Amino acid sequence: MHFSSSTNSHPTAGDLVAALPPSASVAKAGAAWWGYQQPAPARILIVDDDETVRKVSAIVMAQWGFDVDTADDGETGWKALCGSNYDLVITDNDMPRLTGLELIKRMRAVSSNLPCILVSGRPPEPEKILAEIIQPGAFLPKPFQPAELMAKAERLLLAKMESMLNEIRPSAPV
């Protein structure tokens, strides 16, 4: 993540909270649209071996109303995915034991519709190949701003919600 700070290269929780709009909550966006109380916020897994990036990303997502779990490498992230249901996975690519791209490939072997955001300083594959692997998903280059992460997460979660609604809507008579 990229934050401007003249005294510290790592963002503080105060820096992060100050950057967030107070009324934002995509985690509960569907509730008002459909006129009912959403039973639970969207669940997000953040996988990153960089403790600062992992914690700051978790704070950002929690401030926006998401239920967030974290993992410090790809293997730990895979174990979390096997033990819980998530609505979105945000993963760094360059990690020990299992890269983010390898984690996504494992996810795709089990569930092709779990949205993900792959974060990296450079794409691990050519853009076209990467897009095919991570769909539904997005690539987010480092460094990034919290608003960029939120915009990608919001887009993916809203697309997932729309897809789920399309599956349950009755077909129009022909």
ROSE-4610 file (N, C-alpha, C; in Angstrom, 1 decimal, always signed):
// ROSE-4610
residu = [M/M/M/H/H/H/F/F/F/S/S/S/S/S/S/S/S/S/T/T/T/N/N/N/S/S/S/H/H/H/P/P/P/T/T/T/A/A/A/G/G/G/D/D/D/L/L/L/V/V/V/A/A/A/A/A/A/L/L/L/P/P/P/P/P/P/S/S/S/A/A/A/S/S/S/V/V/V/A/A/A/K/K/K/A/A/A/G/G/G/A/A/A/A/A/A/W/W/W/W/W/W/G/G/G/Y/Y/Y/Q/Q/Q/Q/Q/Q/P/P/P/A/A/A/P/P/P/A/A/A/R/R/R/I/I/I/L/L/L/I/I/I/V/V/V/D/D/D/D/D/D/D/D/D/E/E/E/T/T/T/V/V/V/R/R/R/K/K/K/V/V/V/S/S/S/A/A/A/I/I/I/V/V/V/M/M/M/A/A/A/Q/Q/Q/W/W/W/G/G/G/F/F/F/D/D/D/V/V/V/D/D/D/T/T/T/A/A/A/D/D/D/D/D/D/G/G/G/E/E/E/T/T/T/G/G/G/W/W/W/K/K/K/A/A/A/L/L/L/C/C/C/G/G/G/S/S/S/N/N/N/Y/Y/Y/D/D/D/L/L/L/V/V/V/I/I/I/T/T/T/D/D/D/N/N/N/D/D/D/M/M/M/P/P/P/R/R/R/L/L/L/T/T/T/G/G/G/L/L/L/E/E/E/L/L/L/I/I/I/K/K/K/R/R/R/M/M/M/R/R/R/A/A/A/V/V/V/S/S/S/S/S/S/N/N/N/L/L/L/P/P/P/C/C/C/I/I/I/L/L/L/V/V/V/S/S/S/G/G/G/R/R/R/P/P/P/P/P/P/E/E/E/P/P/P/E/E/E/K/K/K/I/I/I/L/L/L/A/A/A/E/E/E/I/I/I/I/I/I/Q/Q/Q/P/P/P/G/G/G/A/A/A/F/F/F/L/L/L/P/P/P/K/K/K/P/P/P/F/F/F/Q/Q/Q/P/P/P/A/A/A/E/E/E/L/L/L/M/M/M/A/A/A/K/K/K/A/A/A/E/E/E/R/R/R/L/L/L/L/L/L/L/L/L/A/A/A/K/K/K/M/M/M/E/E/E/S/S/S/M/M/M/L/L/L/N/N/N/E/E/E/I/I/I/R/R/R/P/P/P/S/S/S/A/A/A/P/P/P/V/V/V]
num = [1/1/1/2/2/2/3/3/3/4/4/4/5/5/5/6/6/6/7/7/7/8/8/8/9/9/9/10/10/10/11/11/11/12/12/12/13/13/13/14/14/14/15/15/15/16/16/16/17/17/17/18/18/18/19/19/19/20/20/20/21/21/21/22/22/22/23/23/23/24/24/24/25/25/25/26/26/26/27/27/27/28/28/28/29/29/29/30/30/30/31/31/31/32/32/32/33/33/33/34/34/34/35/35/35/36/36/36/37/37/37/38/38/38/39/39/39/40/40/40/41/41/41/42/42/42/43/43/43/44/44/44/45/45/45/46/46/46/47/47/47/48/48/48/49/49/49/50/50/50/51/51/51/52/52/52/53/53/53/54/54/54/55/55/55/56/56/56/57/57/57/58/58/58/59/59/59/60/60/60/61/61/61/62/62/62/63/63/63/64/64/64/65/65/65/66/66/66/67/67/67/68/68/68/69/69/69/70/70/70/71/71/71/72/72/72/73/73/73/74/74/74/75/75/75/76/76/76/77/77/77/78/78/78/79/79/79/80/80/80/81/81/81/82/82/82/83/83/83/84/84/84/85/85/85/86/86/86/87/87/87/88/88/88/89/89/89/90/90/90/91/91/91/92/92/92/93/93/93/94/94/94/95/95/95/96/96/96/97/97/97/98/98/98/99/99/99/100/100/100/101/101/101/102/102/102/103/103/103/104/104/104/105/105/105/106/106/106/107/107/107/108/108/108/109/109/109/110/110/110/111/111/111/112/112/112/113/113/113/114/114/114/115/115/115/116/116/116/117/117/117/118/118/118/119/119/119/120/120/120/121/121/121/122/122/122/123/123/123/124/124/124/125/125/125/126/126/126/127/127/127/128/128/128/129/129/129/130/130/130/131/131/131/132/132/132/133/133/133/134/134/134/135/135/135/136/136/136/137/137/137/138/138/138/139/139/139/140/140/140/141/141/141/142/142/142/143/143/143/144/144/144/145/145/145/146/146/146/147/147/147/148/148/148/149/149/149/150/150/150/151/151/151/152/152/152/153/153/153/154/154/154/155/155/155/156/156/156/157/157/157/158/158/158/159/159/159/160/160/160/161/161/161/162/162/162/163/163/163/164/164/164/165/165/165/166/166/166/167/167/167/168/168/168/169/169/169/170/170/170/171/171/171/172/172/172/173/173/173/174/174/174]
x = [+0.8/+0.0/+0.9/+0.3/+1.1/+0.4/+1.0/+0.5/+1.6/+1.2/+2.1/+2.3/+3.5/+3.8/+5.2/+5.4/+6.7/+7.5/+6.8/+7.5/+7.7/+6.8/+6.8/+6.5/+7.2/+7.0/+5.8/+5.4/+4.2/+3.0/+1.8/+0.7/+0.2/-0.4/-0.9/-2.4/-3.1/-4.5/-5.2/-4.7/-5.2/-5.2/-4.1/-3.9/-5.0/-5.2/-6.1/-7.6/-7.9/-9.3/-9.6/-8.6/-8.8/-9.1/-8.6/-8.7/-10.1/-10.8/-12.1/-13.3/-14.2/-15.4/-16.3/-16.9/-17.6/-18.8/-19.5/-20.8/-20.6/-19.4/-19.3/-19.4/-20.2/-20.4/-20.9/-20.1/-20.6/-21.0/-20.5/-20.8/-22.3/-23.0/-24.4/-25.3/-24.6/-25.3/-26.6/-26.6/-27.8/-29.0/-28.8/-29.9/-30.9/-30.4/-31.3/-31.9/-31.2/-31.7/-32.9/-32.8/-33.9/-34.9/-34.6/-35.6/-35.6/-34.5/-34.5/-33.2/-33.2/-31.9/-31.0/-29.8/-28.8/-28.4/-28.4/-28.1/-26.6/-25.7/-24.3/-23.5/-22.5/-21.6/-20.9/-20.4/-19.6/-18.3/-17.9/-16.7/-15.5/-14.4/-13.3/-12.1/-11.3/-10.0/-8.9/-8.0/-6.8/-5.6/-4.8/-3.6/-2.4/-1.5/-0.3/+0.8/+2.0/+3.1/+3.6/+3.3/+3.7/+2.7/+3.2/+2.3/+1.6/+2.3/+1.8/+0.7/+0.9/-0.1/-1.3/-1.0/-2.1/-3.0/-2.4/-3.2/-3.9/-3.2/-3.8/-5.0/-4.8/-5.9/-7.1/-6.8/-7.9/-8.6/-7.9/-8.5/-9.4/-8.9/-9.7/-11.0/-10.9/-12.1/-13.1/-12.5/-13.4/-14.1/-13.4/-14.0/-15.1/-15.1/-16.2/-17.3/-17.2/-18.3/-18.1/-17.0/-16.8/-16.3/-16.6/-16.1/-14.8/-13.6/-12.3/-11.5/-11.0/-10.0/-8.7/-7.6/-6.3/-5.4/-4.5/-3.6/-2.2/-1.1/+0.2/+1.0/+0.4/+1.0/-0.1/+0.3/-0.7/-1.2/-0.3/-0.7/-1.7/-1.5/-2.4/-3.7/-3.6/-4.8/-5.6/-4.9/-5.6/-6.4/-5.7/-6.4/-7.6/-7.5/-8.7/-9.8/-9.5/-10.5/-11.2/-10.4/-11.0/-11.9/-11.7/-12.4/-13.6/-13.7/-14.7/-15.2/-16.3/-16.9/-16.5/-16.1/-15.7/-16.5/-16.7/-17.3/-16.2/-15.0/-14.0/-12.6/-11.6/-10.3/-9.4/-8.6/-7.6/-6.2/-5.4/-4.1/-2.9/-1.9/-0.6/-0.1/+0.8/+1.3/+2.6/+3.6/+4.9/+4.9/+4.7/+4.7/+5.4/+6.0/+6.6/+5.6/+6.0/+5.2/+4.2/+3.4/+2.4/+2.2/+2.4/+2.2/+0.7/+0.3/-1.1/-1.7/-0.9/-1.4/-1.7/-0.8/-1.0/-2.2/-2.4/-3.6/-4.9/-4.9/-6.0/-6.3/-5.2/-5.4/-6.0/-5.6/-6.2/-7.7/-8.0/-9.4/-10.2/-9.7/-10.4/-10.7/-9.8/-10.0/-11.2/-11.6/-12.7/-13.9/-13.7/-14.8/-14.5/-15.2/-14.9/-15.5/-16.4/-17.1/-16.7/-15.7/-15.2/-14.4/-14.9/-14.1/-12.8/-11.8/-10.5/-9.8/-8.9/-8.1/-6.7/-5.9/-4.4/-3.6/-2.8/-2.1/-0.6/+0.1/+1.5/+2.2/+3.5/+4.2/+4.3/+4.1/+4.1/+3.3/+2.5/+1.7/+2.6/+2.2/+3.0/+2.8/+1.8/+1.6/+1.2/+1.3/+0.7/-0.7/-1.1/-2.5/-3.6/-3.6/-4.7/-4.8/-3.6/-3.6/-4.0/-3.5/-3.8/-5.3/-5.9/-7.4/-8.2/-7.8/-8.5/-8.4/-7.2/-7.0/-7.8/-7.8/-8.4/-9.8/-10.5/-11.9/-12.8/-13.8/-14.0/-13.0/-12.4/-11.4/-10.7/-9.7/-9.0/-7.6/-6.7/-5.3/-5.2/-4.5/-4.3/-2.8/-2.2/-0.7/-0.3/+0.8/+1.4/+2.2/+2.3/+1.6/+0.2/-0.8/-2.1/-2.7/-3.7/-4.5/-5.6/-6.1/-7.2/-8.4/-8.6/-9.8/-9.8/-8.6/-8.5/-8.9/-8.4/-8.8/-10.3/-10.9/-12.3/-13.1/-12.7/-13.4/-13.4/-12.3/-12.2/-13.1/-13.0/-13.8/-15.3/-15.7/-17.1/-17.6/-16.8/-17.2/-17.4/-16.4/-16.5/-17.7/-17.9/-19.0/-20.3/-20.5/-21.7/-22.0/-21.0/-21.2/-21.6/-21.0/-21.3/-22.8/-23.2/-24.6/-25.5/-25.2/-26.1/-26.2/-25.0/-25.0/-25.9/-25.8/-26.6/-28.1/-28.5/-29.9/-30.4/-29.5/-29.9/-30.2/-29.5/-29.7/-31.1/-31.6/-32.8/-34.0/-33.8/-35.0/-35.7/-37.0/-37.7/-37.5/-37.5/-37.3/-38.6/-38.5/-39.7/-40.3/-41.6/-42.3/-42.0/-41.9/-41.6/-42.8]
y = [-1.2/+0.0/+1.2/+2.2/+3.5/+4.5/+5.0/+6.1/+7.2/+8.5/+9.6/+9.8/+9.8/+10.1/+10.5/+11.7/+12.3/+11.7/+11.2/+10.7/+9.2/+8.5/+7.0/+6.4/+5.4/+4.7/+3.8/+3.4/+2.5/+3.3/+3.0/+3.7/+3.3/+4.2/+3.9/+3.7/+3.1/+3.0/+4.3/+5.3/+6.7/+7.2/+7.0/+7.4/+6.8/+5.5/+4.7/+5.1/+5.3/+5.7/+7.0/+8.0/+9.3/+9.3/+8.3/+8.2/+7.6/+7.0/+6.3/+7.3/+7.2/+7.9/+7.3/+8.1/+7.6/+6.8/+7.0/+6.3/+5.1/+4.7/+3.7/+2.3/+1.5/+0.1/-0.8/-1.2/-2.1/-3.4/-3.8/-5.1/-5.2/-4.1/-4.2/-3.5/-3.3/-2.6/-3.2/-4.5/-5.2/-5.1/-4.9/-4.8/-3.7/-2.5/-1.4/-1.5/-2.1/-2.2/-3.2/-4.2/-5.2/-5.0/-4.0/-3.7/-4.7/-5.4/-6.3/-6.2/-6.7/-6.7/-7.8/-7.4/-8.5/-9.2/-10.5/-11.3/-11.1/-11.0/-10.9/-10.1/-9.5/-8.8/-9.8/-9.4/-10.2/-10.6/-11.9/-12.4/-12.3/-11.8/-11.6/-12.3/-13.0/-13.5/-12.7/-12.2/-11.4/-12.3/-12.6/-13.4/-12.6/-12.4/-11.6/-11.9/-12.1/-12.4/-11.1/-9.9/-8.6/-8.2/-8.3/-8.0/-6.6/-5.6/-4.3/-4.2/-4.7/-4.7/-5.5/-6.7/-7.6/-6.8/-6.2/-5.6/-4.3/-3.5/-2.3/-2.7/-3.7/-4.1/-4.6/-5.4/-5.9/-4.7/-3.7/-2.5/-1.8/-1.6/-1.0/-1.7/-3.0/-3.8/-3.8/-3.9/-3.9/-2.6/-1.5/-0.2/+0.0/-0.7/-0.7/-1.7/-2.4/-3.2/-4.7/-5.1/-6.5/-7.3/-8.6/-9.6/-10.1/-9.9/-10.1/-11.2/-12.1/-13.1/-12.8/-13.2/-13.0/-14.3/-14.4/-15.5/-14.9/-15.5/-14.9/-15.5/-16.5/-17.1/-17.9/-18.4/-19.1/-20.4/-21.2/-22.4/-22.2/-21.2/-20.9/-20.4/-19.6/-19.1/-20.3/-21.3/-22.4/-23.2/-23.3/-24.0/-23.2/-21.9/-21.1/-21.3/-21.3/-21.5/-22.9/-23.9/-25.2/-25.3/-24.4/-24.5/-23.5/-22.6/-21.5/-21.1/-20.4/-19.9/-18.4/-18.0/-16.5/-16.0/-14.7/-14.1/-13.5/-13.2/-12.6/-13.0/-13.2/-13.5/-12.4/-11.8/-10.8/-11.4/-11.6/-12.3/-11.6/-11.5/-11.1/-12.3/-12.0/-13.1/-13.6/-12.7/-13.2/-13.5/-14.8/-15.3/-16.6/-17.0/-18.3/-19.4/-20.6/-21.8/-22.0/-20.9/-21.0/-19.6/-19.3/-18.0/-17.7/-16.4/-16.1/-16.7/-16.7/-17.3/-18.8/-19.5/-20.9/-21.2/-20.3/-20.3/-20.2/-19.2/-19.0/-20.2/-20.8/-22.0/-23.2/-23.3/-24.3/-24.0/-22.7/-22.3/-22.6/-22.3/-22.6/-24.0/-24.9/-26.3/-26.8/-26.0/-26.4/-25.5/-24.2/-23.3/-22.3/-22.3/-21.3/-20.0/-19.8/-18.6/-17.7/-18.1/-17.3/-16.1/-14.9/-13.7/-13.6/-13.1/-12.8/-11.6/-11.0/-9.9/-10.4/-10.4/-10.7/-9.4/-9.3/-8.1/-8.4/-7.6/-7.8/-6.6/-6.5/-5.4/-5.5/-6.7/-7.0/-8.2/-8.2/-9.4/-10.6/-11.8/-13.0/-13.7/-13.3/-13.9/-12.8/-13.0/-12.0/-11.7/-10.5/-10.0/-10.9/-11.4/-12.2/-13.6/-14.2/-15.5/-15.3/-14.2/-13.9/-13.7/-12.9/-12.7/-14.0/-14.9/-16.2/-17.0/-16.9/-17.7/-17.1/-15.8/-15.2/-14.9/-15.1/-14.7/-15.7/-15.2/-13.7/-13.1/-12.1/-11.5/-10.3/-9.8/-8.6/-8.6/-7.9/-7.7/-6.3/-6.2/-4.8/-4.7/-3.7/-3.6/-2.8/-3.2/-2.5/-1.3/-0.2/+0.1/+0.6/+0.5/+0.9/+1.7/+2.4/+3.2/+2.4/+2.6/+1.9/+2.0/+3.2/+3.4/+2.5/+2.2/+1.3/-0.2/-0.6/-1.9/-2.0/-1.0/-1.0/-1.0/-0.2/-0.2/-1.5/-2.2/-3.6/-4.6/-4.5/-5.4/-5.1/-3.9/-3.5/-4.1/-3.8/-4.3/-5.8/-6.5/-8.0/-8.5/-7.9/-8.4/-8.1/-6.9/-6.6/-7.5/-7.8/-8.7/-10.1/-10.6/-11.8/-11.8/-10.7/-10.6/-10.7/-9.9/-9.9/-11.3/-12.0/-13.4/-14.3/-14.2/-15.0/-14.7/-13.4/-13.0/-13.6/-13.5/-14.0/-15.5/-16.2/-17.7/-18.0/-17.1/-17.4/-16.8/-15.8/-15.2/-16.1/-16.1/-17.0/-16.5/-17.4/-17.0/-16.3/-15.4/-14.7/-15.7/-15.7/-16.6/-16.2/-17.2/-17.0/-16.9]
z = [+0.0/+0.0/+0.0/-0.5/-0.6/+0.2/+1.2/+2.0/+2.1/+2.1/+2.2/+3.7/+4.2/+5.6/+5.7/+6.2/+6.3/+7.5/+8.5/+9.7/+9.7/+9.0/+9.1/+7.8/+7.4/+6.1/+6.2/+7.4/+7.6/+8.1/+7.5/+8.0/+9.4/+10.1/+11.4/+11.2/+12.2/+12.1/+12.0/+12.6/+12.5/+11.1/+10.4/+9.0/+8.2/+8.4/+7.7/+7.9/+9.1/+9.5/+8.9/+9.0/+8.4/+6.9/+6.2/+4.8/+4.3/+5.3/+4.9/+5.0/+4.0/+4.2/+5.3/+6.1/+7.3/+7.0/+5.9/+5.6/+4.7/+4.3/+3.3/+3.9/+3.3/+3.7/+2.6/+1.7/+0.6/+1.1/+2.3/+2.9/+3.1/+3.3/+3.5/+2.4/+1.3/+0.2/-0.3/-0.3/-0.9/+0.0/+1.3/+2.3/+1.9/+1.7/+1.4/+0.1/-0.9/-2.2/-2.3/-1.5/-1.5/-0.3/+0.5/+1.6/+2.7/+3.0/+4.1/+4.9/+6.1/+6.9/+6.4/+6.0/+5.6/+6.9/+6.9/+8.1/+8.6/+7.7/+8.0/+7.0/+7.4/+6.4/+5.5/+4.4/+3.5/+4.3/+4.0/+4.7/+3.7/+4.2/+3.3/+4.0/+3.2/+3.6/+3.0/+3.8/+3.3/+3.6/+2.5/+2.6/+2.1/+3.1/+2.7/+3.8/+3.3/+4.3/+4.9/+4.3/+4.9/+6.0/+7.2/+8.3/+8.2/+7.8/+7.7/+6.7/+5.5/+4.4/+4.9/+5.5/+5.9/+6.9/+7.9/+9.0/+8.5/+7.7/+7.1/+6.2/+5.4/+4.5/+5.3/+6.4/+7.3/+7.9/+8.4/+9.0/+8.0/+6.8/+5.8/+5.6/+5.4/+5.1/+6.3/+7.5/+8.7/+8.8/+8.5/+8.6/+7.7/+6.6/+5.6/+5.9/+7.0/+7.5/+7.1/+6.6/+6.3/+7.5/+7.5/+8.5/+7.8/+8.5/+7.9/+8.7/+8.0/+8.5/+7.7/+8.4/+7.7/+7.8/+6.8/+6.8/+6.4/+7.0/+6.7/+5.6/+4.9/+3.7/+3.0/+1.8/+0.9/+1.5/+2.2/+2.8/+3.9/+4.7/+5.8/+5.2/+4.2/+3.5/+2.9/+2.3/+1.8/+2.9/+4.1/+5.2/+5.7/+5.7/+6.1/+5.1/+3.8/+2.7/+2.9/+3.2/+3.4/+4.6/+5.6/+6.8/+7.0/+6.1/+6.2/+4.8/+4.8/+3.6/+3.5/+2.4/+2.2/+0.9/+0.9/-0.2/-1.2/-0.7/-1.4/-0.8/-1.7/-1.2/-1.8/-0.9/-1.4/-1.0/-2.0/-1.8/-2.5/-1.7/-2.3/-3.2/-4.1/-5.0/-4.4/-4.1/-3.7/-2.2/-1.9/-0.6/-0.5/+0.7/+0.9/+0.9/+0.7/+0.8/-0.3/-0.7/-1.7/-2.2/-3.5/-4.0/-4.1/-4.3/-4.4/-5.7/-6.8/-8.0/-7.8/-7.1/-6.8/-5.9/-5.0/-4.1/-4.9/-5.9/-6.7/-7.6/-8.1/-9.0/-8.1/-6.9/-6.0/-5.8/-5.6/-5.4/-6.6/-7.8/-9.0/-9.2/-8.8/-8.9/-8.1/-7.0/-6.2/-6.4/-6.6/-6.8/-7.8/-8.9/-10.0/-9.8/-8.8/-8.7/-7.5/-6.7/-5.6/-6.1/-5.9/-6.4/-5.7/-6.4/-5.7/-6.3/-5.5/-5.9/-5.7/-6.8/-6.7/-6.6/-5.6/-5.4/-5.6/-6.4/-6.7/-7.3/-7.1/-7.7/-9.2/-9.7/-11.2/-11.4/-12.5/-12.8/-13.0/-12.4/-12.5/-13.9/-14.6/-16.0/-16.9/-18.2/-19.2/-18.8/-19.1/-18.7/-19.1/-20.3/-20.8/-20.1/-19.9/-19.2/-17.7/-17.1/-15.7/-15.5/-16.4/-16.4/-16.4/-17.3/-17.3/-16.0/-15.4/-14.2/-13.0/-12.9/-11.7/-11.8/-12.9/-13.1/-12.3/-11.5/-11.4/-10.4/-10.8/-10.0/-10.7/-10.0/-10.5/-10.0/-10.8/-10.4/-9.9/-8.8/-8.2/-8.0/-8.8/-8.6/-7.4/-6.8/-5.6/-6.2/-5.4/-4.3/-4.7/-3.7/-4.0/-2.8/-3.1/-2.1/-1.5/-0.3/+0.2/-0.7/-1.3/-2.1/-3.4/-3.9/-5.0/-4.6/-3.5/-3.0/-2.8/-2.1/-1.9/-3.2/-4.2/-5.5/-6.1/-6.1/-6.7/-5.9/-4.6/-3.8/-4.0/-4.0/-4.2/-5.5/-6.6/-7.9/-8.0/-7.4/-7.4/-6.5/-5.4/-4.5/-5.1/-5.7/-6.3/-7.5/-8.3/-9.4/-8.9/-7.8/-7.2/-6.7/-6.1/-5.6/-6.8/-7.8/-9.0/-9.7/-9.7/-10.3/-9.4/-8.1/-7.3/-7.4/-7.6/-7.8/-9.1/-10.1/-11.4/-11.4/-10.5/-10.4/-9.8/-8.9/-8.1/-8.8/-9.7/-10.3/-11.2/-11.2/-12.2/-13.6/-14.5/-15.9/-16.4/-17.3/-17.9/-18.8/-18.9/-19.8/-21.2/-22.1/-23.5/-24.3]
